[in-house]
């Protein structure tokens, strides 16, 4: 007699599930100013929702491998940092194969990869801040195998405008997520905004504070200032659950489209916010205080 025996997914598999789901939830969230969502391609000409979904799904083995190696090596030290760097580069190649060469989630691989590994290291149960701090410890380590001549749009924007970028955001423990995204998400929920509006408010809280190099690359300081001011205006008007807030959101969306500015850095950090928010079932322990 034979029987199918259902096995519980490993923690690495559950963390990979959560990372991919966070990317899909971010992509699906609508209406996001200037970003790909269920309405269309936003300020992009080379992206669409189907491509974002395909990219997210293709990254599952990468996130699982990152969690597995964190479990094997067991601490945020140089060997783990180098292993994660190679897995991240392999993940980028996997992403590009899935999208026909379009960069959909390079920044998200960096952020969610670090947080996935950190969540595995801290799997006994801890707060979001501690997971982010463990990720920061990894981000501050060097990766000798990283290409020396890599010159991304974000890196050029950092040099041109003298501002921090995704690397510094990680090295400082994701302050846009810990100090702005998560607190706004939880506050909007408490105030009865509804899940979609709470997630939009979290995105706007990140946009209001972030030096988004994706926007700087596309629209310079004018675009960055408009993004920050517009996002703050939505929140000051009561957030996305309010009529005035929705009017401000539509105005911000029009401005972002007119400037061809897409806040991709903020979108990556929203995915990181949603990942940390969903970790309770993944690690079987509460995220804890924030």
Secondary structure, DSSP 4 states (H G I P E B T S, - for coil): -------PPPHHHHHHHHHHHHHHHHHH-SS-TTS-BTTB-TT-SS--HHHHHHHHHHTHHHHHHHHHHHHHH-SSSHHHHHHHHHHHHHHHHHHHHHHTS--SSHHHHHHHHHHHHHHHHTTT---HHHHHHHHHHHHTS--TTS-TT---HHHHHHHHHT---HHHHHHTT-HIIIIIIHHHHHHHHHTT--HHHHHHHHHHHHHHH---HHHHHHHHHHHHHHHHHHHHHHHHTT-TTSHHHHHHHHHHHHHHHHHT---HHHHHHHHHHHHHHTHHHHHTS-----
